[in-house]
Structure formats: structure tokens, C-alpha cells
Amino acid sequence: MVKGAIFPLFYLPPIDYFSKLQENRNQVVIENAEHFEKQSFRNRASIHSPNGKLDLIVPVIKGSKNHTKVKDVKISYDFNWQRLHLLSLQTSYRSSAYFEFYEDDLMPFYEKRWDFLFDYNEDLLALLLRFLKLNIQYEYTNNFEKEHFASPDFRSSIHPKRSILNDGRPYFQVFEERNGFIPNLSIVDLLFNQGPQSNKYL
């Protein structure tokens, strides 16, 4: 058994995810043998749109149900979701202080195609860690273990339907005046609004 705090791979993970990564930065393990969990952050992210909270969902090829290994889940390109996600990010954050600072590096994720969701999320995570200047080394699980007693297990605790693990201290959000502050959105919400200060917030 690999020892360390165990994390799944998410699409544009929420702020909570990176807070916990930083807290456990000396021993991080990425789960790569679990079964894909639908309606989780594995293929969805929440951003602050002009109309409030908006979920961006990466579609997966049908048949990717709970019994499918996460590494085997393929991304569907039946419709142009990449263009939709990019337009949503631009509409939501074009007027934020730091959107243009990160836009060029994010653009390939909405232009190129990845076959597997795991690989897509893995490459995104590497980019986001670079944005946040977080030097976190991680290992991968060797096999799936339902119970992970040795260290914190964040595979199920960071979930759209569960309460956030941190207090969600407010920071400036572009549409806060219209919609109020929305806590624990995707890390890109923090980055686009706070830029280099994002690391300190975590």
C-alpha cells in the first residue's frame, strides 16, 4: 500500500482540493485504480458566471459507469463541449484582473483532444500547480483499496453534494455584487480574480 493523503483527479478542481493538497504536500498519492464516479468533480467544475454558479461538465463516452476504471474512461466529442467551456470561461472572467495572464496556457485544453479523462485531468493538474507555484510531488496508487486508513482520504469527501472542508473565506469575485460570494468554486475562479495572491489564500 502506498502511504500518503489520497486524492482523485478532478477537472479544474475546487479550491478545497488545492487547500488539502497544500496541507498534505509532503505525502500525496493520486488514485488511478478507482472506478469512475458519476456526478463528481472528476468530470465537472463550478465557476461564477454572470447568472450565478455554473457547472461545466466534460462528457464521457456512454458505458463509462461506476464499474469502469477511471483510467479507462474516454472523453466524448459528440458535441463541441470544449468551445462551450471556453466561451463560458471567457464570458465569466474576461473582465477579471488576471484572466489574460493565464488564458494562453489554458487554451490548448480547449483546442487539442485527449482520449482519456484521466490523462486530461492529469495534464491540467500539472498546469494548475505551476500557476499556483505549488511544488508538490506525488505518487500513484498501485491498486484500488476501498478503505484507506493510513492517511487522509479525499476521494469522496470533496464532492459537489457534500459540504466544503474549509471555511471558504471571501475574496473578490467579478459578479459578487450581483450574485453574492460563492465559496469553493473551481481553482480558476481564485486564479482569475486573485492571480499571484492565490497561493497565499490557500
SEFITOR-998701 format. One line per field, with one value per atom (N, C-alpha, C): residue in three letters; chain; atom name; x, y, z. Coordinates in steps of 0.1 Angstrom, whole numbers. Example, Ala and Ser with C-alpha at 12.3 -4.5 7.8 and 13.67 -1.06 7.14 Angstrom:
res = ALA;ALA;ALA;SER;SER;SER;
chain = A;A;A;A;A;A;
atom = N;CA;C;N;CA;C;
x = 132;123;132;128;137;129;
y = -57;-45;-33;-22;-11;0;
z = 78;78;78;71;71;79;
***
This chain:
res = MET;MET;MET;VAL;VAL;VAL;LYS;LYS;LYS;GLY;GLY;GLY;ALA;ALA;ALA;ILE;ILE;ILE;PHE;PHE;PHE;PRO;PRO;PRO;LEU;LEU;LEU;PHE;PHE;PHE;TYR;TYR;TYR;LEU;LEU;LEU;PRO;PRO;PRO;PRO;PRO;PRO;ILE;ILE;ILE;ASP;ASP;ASP;TYR;TYR;TYR;PHE;PHE;PHE;SER;SER;SER;LYS;LYS;LYS;LEU;LEU;LEU;GLN;GLN;GLN;GLU;GLU;GLU;ASN;ASN;ASN;ARG;ARG;ARG;ASN;ASN;ASN;GLN;GLN;GLN;VAL;VAL;VAL;VAL;VAL;VAL;ILE;ILE;ILE;GLU;GLU;GLU;ASN;ASN;ASN;ALA;ALA;ALA;GLU;GLU;GLU;HIS;HIS;HIS;PHE;PHE;PHE;GLU;GLU;GLU;LYS;LYS;LYS;GLN;GLN;GLN;SER;SER;SER;PHE;PHE;PHE;ARG;ARG;ARG;ASN;ASN;ASN;ARG;ARG;ARG;ALA;ALA;ALA;SER;SER;SER;ILE;ILE;ILE;HIS;HIS;HIS;SER;SER;SER;PRO;PRO;PRO;ASN;ASN;ASN;GLY;GLY;GLY;LYS;LYS;LYS;LEU;LEU;LEU;ASP;ASP;ASP;LEU;LEU;LEU;ILE;ILE;ILE;VAL;VAL;VAL;PRO;PRO;PRO;VAL;VAL;VAL;ILE;ILE;ILE;LYS;LYS;LYS;GLY;GLY;GLY;SER;SER;SER;LYS;LYS;LYS;ASN;ASN;ASN;HIS;HIS;HIS;THR;THR;THR;LYS;LYS;LYS;VAL;VAL;VAL;LYS;LYS;LYS;ASP;ASP;ASP;VAL;VAL;VAL;LYS;LYS;LYS;ILE;ILE;ILE;SER;SER;SER;TYR;TYR;TYR;ASP;ASP;ASP;PHE;PHE;PHE;ASN;ASN;ASN;TRP;TRP;TRP;GLN;GLN;GLN;ARG;ARG;ARG;LEU;LEU;LEU;HIS;HIS;HIS;LEU;LEU;LEU;LEU;LEU;LEU;SER;SER;SER;LEU;LEU;LEU;GLN;GLN;GLN;THR;THR;THR;SER;SER;SER;TYR;TYR;TYR;ARG;ARG;ARG;SER;SER;SER;SER;SER;SER;ALA;ALA;ALA;TYR;TYR;TYR;PHE;PHE;PHE;GLU;GLU;GLU;PHE;PHE;PHE;TYR;TYR;TYR;GLU;GLU;GLU;ASP;ASP;ASP;ASP;ASP;ASP;LEU;LEU;LEU;MET;MET;MET;PRO;PRO;PRO;PHE;PHE;PHE;TYR;TYR;TYR;GLU;GLU;GLU;LYS;LYS;LYS;ARG;ARG;ARG;TRP;TRP;TRP;ASP;ASP;ASP;PHE;PHE;PHE;LEU;LEU;LEU;PHE;PHE;PHE;ASP;ASP;ASP;TYR;TYR;TYR;ASN;ASN;ASN;GLU;GLU;GLU;ASP;ASP;ASP;LEU;LEU;LEU;LEU;LEU;LEU;ALA;ALA;ALA;LEU;LEU;LEU;LEU;LEU;LEU;LEU;LEU;LEU;ARG;ARG;ARG;PHE;PHE;PHE;LEU;LEU;LEU;LYS;LYS;LYS;LEU;LEU;LEU;ASN;ASN;ASN;ILE;ILE;ILE;GLN;GLN;GLN;TYR;TYR;TYR;GLU;GLU;GLU;TYR;TYR;TYR;THR;THR;THR;ASN;ASN;ASN;ASN;ASN;ASN;PHE;PHE;PHE;GLU;GLU;GLU;LYS;LYS;LYS;GLU;GLU;GLU;HIS;HIS;HIS;PHE;PHE;PHE;ALA;ALA;ALA;SER;SER;SER;PRO;PRO;PRO;ASP;ASP;ASP;PHE;PHE;PHE;ARG;ARG;ARG;SER;SER;SER;SER;SER;SER;ILE;ILE;ILE;HIS;HIS;HIS;PRO;PRO;PRO;LYS;LYS;LYS;ARG;ARG;ARG;SER;SER;SER;ILE;ILE;ILE;LEU;LEU;LEU;ASN;ASN;ASN;ASP;ASP;ASP;GLY;GLY;GLY;ARG;ARG;ARG;PRO;PRO;PRO;TYR;TYR;TYR;PHE;PHE;PHE;GLN;GLN;GLN;VAL;VAL;VAL;PHE;PHE;PHE;GLU;GLU;GLU;GLU;GLU;GLU;ARG;ARG;ARG;ASN;ASN;ASN;GLY;GLY;GLY;PHE;PHE;PHE;ILE;ILE;ILE;PRO;PRO;PRO;ASN;ASN;ASN;LEU;LEU;LEU;SER;SER;SER;ILE;ILE;ILE;VAL;VAL;VAL;ASP;ASP;ASP;LEU;LEU;LEU;LEU;LEU;LEU;PHE;PHE;PHE;ASN;ASN;ASN;GLN;GLN;GLN;GLY;GLY;GLY;PRO;PRO;PRO;GLN;GLN;GLN;SER;SER;SER;ASN;ASN;ASN;LYS;LYS;LYS;TYR;TYR;TYR;LEU;LEU;LEU;
chain = A;A;A;A;A;A;A;A;A;A;A;A;A;A;A;A;A;A;A;A;A;A;A;A;A;A;A;A;A;A;A;A;A;A;A;A;A;A;A;A;A;A;A;A;A;A;A;A;A;A;A;A;A;A;A;A;A;A;A;A;A;A;A;A;A;A;A;A;A;A;A;A;A;A;A;A;A;A;A;A;A;A;A;A;A;A;A;A;A;A;A;A;A;A;A;A;A;A;A;A;A;A;A;A;A;A;A;A;A;A;A;A;A;A;A;A;A;A;A;A;A;A;A;A;A;A;A;A;A;A;A;A;A;A;A;A;A;A;A;A;A;A;A;A;A;A;A;A;A;A;A;A;A;A;A;A;A;A;A;A;A;A;A;A;A;A;A;A;A;A;A;A;A;A;A;A;A;A;A;A;A;A;A;A;A;A;A;A;A;A;A;A;A;A;A;A;A;A;A;A;A;A;A;A;A;A;A;A;A;A;A;A;A;A;A;A;A;A;A;A;A;A;A;A;A;A;A;A;A;A;A;A;A;A;A;A;A;A;A;A;A;A;A;A;A;A;A;A;A;A;A;A;A;A;A;A;A;A;A;A;A;A;A;A;A;A;A;A;A;A;A;A;A;A;A;A;A;A;A;A;A;A;A;A;A;A;A;A;A;A;A;A;A;A;A;A;A;A;A;A;A;A;A;A;A;A;A;A;A;A;A;A;A;A;A;A;A;A;A;A;A;A;A;A;A;A;A;A;A;A;A;A;A;A;A;A;A;A;A;A;A;A;A;A;A;A;A;A;A;A;A;A;A;A;A;A;A;A;A;A;A;A;A;A;A;A;A;A;A;A;A;A;A;A;A;A;A;A;A;A;A;A;A;A;A;A;A;A;A;A;A;A;A;A;A;A;A;A;A;A;A;A;A;A;A;A;A;A;A;A;A;A;A;A;A;A;A;A;A;A;A;A;A;A;A;A;A;A;A;A;A;A;A;A;A;A;A;A;A;A;A;A;A;A;A;A;A;A;A;A;A;A;A;A;A;A;A;A;A;A;A;A;A;A;A;A;A;A;A;A;A;A;A;A;A;A;A;A;A;A;A;A;A;A;A;A;A;A;A;A;A;A;A;A;A;A;A;A;A;A;A;A;A;A;A;A;A;A;A;A;A;A;A;A;A;A;A;A;A;A;A;A;A;A;A;A;A;A;A;A;A;A;A;A;A;A;A;A;A;A;A;A;A;A;A;A;A;A;A;A;A;A;A;A;A;A;A;A;A;A;A;A;A;A;A;A;A;A;A;A;A;A;A;A;A;A;A;A;A;A;A;A;A;A;A;A;A;A;A;A;A;A;A;A;A;A;A;A;A;A;A;A;A;A;A;A;
atom = N;CA;C;N;CA;C;N;CA;C;N;CA;C;N;CA;C;N;CA;C;N;CA;C;N;CA;C;N;CA;C;N;CA;C;N;CA;C;N;CA;C;N;CA;C;N;CA;C;N;CA;C;N;CA;C;N;CA;C;N;CA;C;N;CA;C;N;CA;C;N;CA;C;N;CA;C;N;CA;C;N;CA;C;N;CA;C;N;CA;C;N;CA;C;N;CA;C;N;CA;C;N;CA;C;N;CA;C;N;CA;C;N;CA;C;N;CA;C;N;CA;C;N;CA;C;N;CA;C;N;CA;C;N;CA;C;N;CA;C;N;CA;C;N;CA;C;N;CA;C;N;CA;C;N;CA;C;N;CA;C;N;CA;C;N;CA;C;N;CA;C;N;CA;C;N;CA;C;N;CA;C;N;CA;C;N;CA;C;N;CA;C;N;CA;C;N;CA;C;N;CA;C;N;CA;C;N;CA;C;N;CA;C;N;CA;C;N;CA;C;N;CA;C;N;CA;C;N;CA;C;N;CA;C;N;CA;C;N;CA;C;N;CA;C;N;CA;C;N;CA;C;N;CA;C;N;CA;C;N;CA;C;N;CA;C;N;CA;C;N;CA;C;N;CA;C;N;CA;C;N;CA;C;N;CA;C;N;CA;C;N;CA;C;N;CA;C;N;CA;C;N;CA;C;N;CA;C;N;CA;C;N;CA;C;N;CA;C;N;CA;C;N;CA;C;N;CA;C;N;CA;C;N;CA;C;N;CA;C;N;CA;C;N;CA;C;N;CA;C;N;CA;C;N;CA;C;N;CA;C;N;CA;C;N;CA;C;N;CA;C;N;CA;C;N;CA;C;N;CA;C;N;CA;C;N;CA;C;N;CA;C;N;CA;C;N;CA;C;N;CA;C;N;CA;C;N;CA;C;N;CA;C;N;CA;C;N;CA;C;N;CA;C;N;CA;C;N;CA;C;N;CA;C;N;CA;C;N;CA;C;N;CA;C;N;CA;C;N;CA;C;N;CA;C;N;CA;C;N;CA;C;N;CA;C;N;CA;C;N;CA;C;N;CA;C;N;CA;C;N;CA;C;N;CA;C;N;CA;C;N;CA;C;N;CA;C;N;CA;C;N;CA;C;N;CA;C;N;CA;C;N;CA;C;N;CA;C;N;CA;C;N;CA;C;N;CA;C;N;CA;C;N;CA;C;N;CA;C;N;CA;C;N;CA;C;N;CA;C;N;CA;C;N;CA;C;N;CA;C;N;CA;C;N;CA;C;N;CA;C;N;CA;C;N;CA;C;N;CA;C;N;CA;C;N;CA;C;N;CA;C;N;CA;C;N;CA;C;N;CA;C;N;CA;C;N;CA;C;N;CA;C;N;CA;C;N;CA;C;N;CA;C;N;CA;C;N;CA;C;N;CA;C;N;CA;C;N;CA;C;N;CA;C;N;CA;C;N;CA;C;N;CA;C;N;CA;C;N;CA;C;N;CA;C;N;CA;C;N;CA;C;N;CA;C;N;CA;C;N;CA;C;N;CA;C;N;CA;C;N;CA;C;N;CA;C;N;CA;C;N;CA;C;N;CA;C;
x = 8;0;9;6;13;8;17;13;12;2;0;-14;-17;-31;-35;-46;-50;-61;-58;-67;-71;-83;-87;-82;-83;-80;-93;-94;-106;-104;-115;-114;-115;-105;-104;-109;-102;-107;-111;-119;-123;-112;-114;-104;-100;-110;-108;-98;-98;-89;-74;-72;-58;-54;-64;-60;-56;-63;-59;-46;-44;-31;-19;-21;-10;-8;-19;-18;-10;-12;-6;5;12;21;33;36;48;45;32;28;15;16;3;3;-8;-10;-22;-20;-32;-38;-51;-58;-60;-54;-56;-62;-67;-73;-88;-93;-107;-117;-129;-140;-145;-148;-153;-166;-166;-178;-185;-198;-205;-210;-213;-218;-208;-195;-185;-176;-166;-157;-148;-148;-139;-141;-153;-156;-165;-164;-172;-165;-167;-162;-172;-172;-182;-175;-180;-175;-186;-181;-191;-194;-206;-210;-218;-221;-230;-243;-248;-261;-259;-247;-245;-236;-238;-229;-233;-223;-224;-215;-221;-213;-209;-196;-190;-188;-194;-193;-185;-175;-168;-176;-182;-190;-180;-185;-177;-185;-178;-184;-194;-205;-215;-210;-213;-207;-197;-194;-185;-193;-196;-204;-195;-202;-194;-185;-187;-178;-167;-166;-154;-143;-131;-119;-117;-113;-112;-102;-91;-81;-87;-98;-104;-115;-118;-130;-125;-132;-129;-138;-132;-139;-147;-160;-168;-167;-166;-165;-177;-188;-200;-206;-203;-206;-194;-193;-181;-181;-180;-180;-168;-157;-145;-148;-155;-158;-168;-178;-187;-181;-171;-164;-156;-149;-140;-149;-160;-168;-174;-177;-183;-172;-159;-148;-146;-146;-144;-155;-167;-179;-178;-174;-174;-162;-151;-139;-131;-136;-129;-126;-134;-132;-125;-121;-114;-99;-93;-79;-69;-70;-59;-62;-74;-78;-68;-64;-55;-41;-38;-25;-24;-35;-35;-41;-48;-56;-48;-36;-29;-24;-21;-16;-28;-40;-52;-57;-55;-61;-59;-47;-46;-56;-61;-70;-84;-86;-99;-97;-85;-82;-78;-69;-64;-74;-73;-81;-73;-78;-73;-83;-78;-87;-93;-84;-89;-90;-101;-103;-92;-87;-76;-64;-60;-48;-51;-63;-67;-66;-72;-71;-57;-49;-35;-27;-29;-21;-26;-39;-45;-39;-39;-34;-19;-11;3;3;-5;-5;-10;-21;-26;-16;-9;1;12;15;25;20;7;1;2;-1;-1;12;23;36;37;30;30;38;49;58;55;45;40;43;51;54;44;40;30;33;28;29;15;14;1;-2;-15;-19;-15;-12;-9;-21;-31;-43;-54;-67;-78;-80;-80;-84;-95;-107;-119;-117;-110;-107;-92;-90;-76;-73;-69;-68;-55;-45;-32;-31;-38;-37;-51;-52;-65;-69;-82;-87;-97;-94;-102;-109;-110;-117;-132;-138;-152;-156;-147;-150;-151;-144;-145;-155;-167;-178;-188;-194;-204;-216;-219;-231;-227;-215;-211;-206;-207;-202;-187;-183;-169;-161;-148;-140;-134;-132;-127;-137;-134;-145;-148;-141;-144;-144;-133;-131;-133;-141;-144;-132;-132;-122;-130;-125;-132;-136;-148;-153;-160;-158;-163;-178;-186;-201;-206;-198;-202;-213;-212;-222;-236;-236;-249;-254;-245;-248;-244;-237;-231;-219;-211;-199;-203;-197;-199;-186;-186;-174;-171;-158;-153;-156;-155;-156;-143;-143;-130;-119;-107;-95;-93;-98;-96;-103;-114;-121;-112;-105;-95;-83;-78;-67;-70;-82;-85;-88;-93;-96;-84;-76;-65;-51;-50;-36;-26;-14;-3;-6;-17;-21;-28;-31;-39;-32;-19;-11;-13;-12;-14;-28;-38;-51;-53;-46;-47;-40;
y = -12;0;13;22;34;43;50;58;73;79;94;97;110;115;112;106;101;110;113;123;117;120;116;127;125;136;142;155;163;172;176;186;200;208;221;221;214;211;223;221;232;237;248;254;245;239;229;219;214;203;208;221;226;229;234;236;223;212;199;194;196;193;200;212;220;215;212;208;194;186;173;171;182;183;174;169;160;146;142;128;128;130;130;118;111;99;102;100;101;87;87;74;72;61;58;44;38;25;24;35;35;34;31;32;46;49;63;65;77;81;92;90;100;111;122;134;138;137;142;152;157;167;160;147;141;146;149;155;167;175;187;197;210;221;232;239;250;264;273;286;297;309;320;328;325;331;344;352;364;360;348;344;335;335;327;314;305;292;285;281;274;261;250;237;235;232;228;213;206;191;186;178;171;158;157;145;133;121;109;100;91;81;72;70;61;48;42;30;32;45;49;50;39;39;36;33;32;20;10;-2;0;12;14;20;15;20;35;43;58;60;52;53;49;42;37;46;56;65;74;73;82;94;105;117;117;122;122;136;135;147;148;142;142;156;165;179;187;199;207;214;205;210;219;217;225;240;242;256;262;254;258;262;254;256;269;270;282;295;294;306;310;299;302;308;303;309;323;326;339;349;345;353;356;346;348;356;355;360;370;373;382;395;400;413;411;399;397;402;404;411;402;389;381;370;371;361;360;372;372;367;367;363;347;340;326;320;328;323;315;320;314;300;298;285;275;280;271;268;276;274;260;254;241;230;232;223;224;235;237;237;232;231;217;211;198;188;175;164;154;151;140;128;116;105;101;102;97;109;108;118;119;108;108;115;113;120;135;139;153;160;153;159;160;149;149;160;163;174;188;189;201;204;193;194;200;194;199;214;218;233;241;237;245;245;235;235;245;246;256;270;272;285;290;280;283;283;279;278;269;257;247;236;233;223;210;203;191;178;169;157;146;138;128;114;104;90;86;74;68;56;53;40;29;17;5;-3;-2;-9;-2;-6;1;-5;3;-1;7;1;8;17;11;18;22;34;39;45;37;40;48;46;52;67;74;88;94;107;113;107;105;100;110;117;128;123;110;105;108;108;110;123;128;139;152;154;166;162;167;162;173;175;186;185;173;172;172;174;174;188;191;205;206;218;221;218;215;211;223;234;246;257;268;278;287;286;294;309;314;328;336;347;355;362;363;371;377;387;394;385;385;378;388;386;396;399;389;391;390;392;392;402;413;424;419;411;407;394;384;371;368;377;373;365;363;355;340;333;318;311;303;297;284;280;267;264;274;272;266;264;259;268;262;270;281;280;290;303;302;314;322;315;322;327;320;324;336;336;347;360;359;370;375;365;369;367;360;359;354;360;355;354;361;360;347;339;327;318;317;308;311;324;329;326;327;324;310;301;286;284;
z = 0;0;0;-9;-9;2;9;21;17;22;19;18;18;16;2;0;-13;-19;-32;-39;-53;-57;-71;-80;-93;-103;-107;-106;-110;-122;-128;-139;-132;-134;-128;-114;-105;-92;-83;-73;-65;-56;-50;-41;-29;-24;-13;-16;-28;-33;-31;-36;-35;-21;-13;2;8;5;11;5;-8;-14;-7;-4;2;17;24;38;38;28;28;18;15;4;4;16;17;14;14;11;3;-10;-18;-27;-28;-36;-45;-58;-68;-70;-69;-71;-86;-91;-105;-108;-97;-99;-95;-91;-87;-99;-96;-106;-108;-120;-123;-115;-108;-101;-108;-113;-120;-110;-116;-108;-97;-100;-91;-98;-91;-98;-107;-109;-118;-133;-136;-149;-149;-138;-137;-129;-132;-124;-123;-112;-110;-111;-118;-120;-116;-115;-112;-125;-130;-143;-139;-150;-147;-140;-142;-137;-124;-119;-107;-109;-101;-102;-115;-122;-135;-135;-137;-138;-153;-154;-167;-166;-175;-175;-187;-185;-196;-199;-211;-213;-216;-211;-213;-222;-228;-237;-230;-235;-228;-225;-214;-209;-198;-196;-185;-172;-167;-155;-143;-131;-119;-119;-128;-128;-138;-144;-153;-146;-148;-142;-147;-138;-141;-152;-153;-163;-177;-177;-190;-195;-188;-192;-203;-214;-226;-226;-231;-233;-246;-245;-257;-264;-277;-285;-295;-291;-299;-302;-292;-295;-290;-294;-291;-277;-267;-253;-250;-257;-254;-258;-269;-273;-263;-258;-249;-235;-231;-218;-219;-231;-233;-233;-240;-241;-227;-219;-206;-197;-198;-190;-195;-208;-213;-208;-210;-206;-191;-183;-168;-163;-170;-164;-172;-184;-193;-186;-177;-170;-157;-153;-141;-143;-131;-132;-138;-138;-142;-153;-158;-168;-180;-185;-197;-193;-181;-176;-178;-176;-177;-190;-197;-209;-219;-223;-233;-229;-217;-212;-211;-208;-207;-221;-231;-244;-250;-250;-255;-250;-238;-232;-238;-246;-253;-268;-273;-287;-291;-283;-286;-280;-284;-279;-271;-260;-252;-253;-254;-255;-241;-231;-218;-208;-200;-190;-180;-176;-165;-170;-183;-188;-190;-194;-195;-181;-171;-157;-152;-155;-150;-156;-169;-175;-170;-168;-162;-148;-140;-126;-126;-135;-136;-139;-148;-152;-140;-133;-122;-111;-108;-98;-101;-114;-119;-117;-121;-119;-104;-95;-81;-74;-82;-76;-65;-66;-56;-61;-54;-58;-51;-56;-50;-58;-52;-59;-54;-63;-59;-66;-59;-64;-68;-74;-78;-70;-68;-62;-71;-65;-72;-76;-67;-69;-60;-63;-55;-42;-32;-18;-13;-10;-6;6;16;28;28;32;32;46;55;69;73;65;69;70;60;59;54;54;49;35;33;21;16;4;-1;-14;-16;-28;-28;-16;-16;-8;0;9;1;-10;-18;-30;-28;-37;-39;-51;-53;-43;-38;-29;-14;-11;3;6;19;24;22;21;19;32;30;41;48;41;46;47;54;57;45;34;23;25;30;33;20;21;9;3;-10;-18;-29;-36;-46;-57;-61;-73;-83;-96;-105;-104;-102;-101;-87;-78;-64;-60;-66;-63;-68;-79;-84;-77;-75;-70;-56;-50;-37;-38;-28;-28;-29;-38;-39;-35;-24;-20;-27;-27;-32;-46;-55;-69;-74;-87;-93;-90;-89;-86;-96;-108;-118;-114;-106;-101;-92;-83;-75;-83;-92;-100;-108;-115;-124;-116;-104;-95;-86;-82;-73;-78;-89;-96;-86;-86;-77;-62;-58;-44;-40;-50;-48;-39;-40;-32;-17;-14;0;5;-4;1;5;-2;1;15;
***
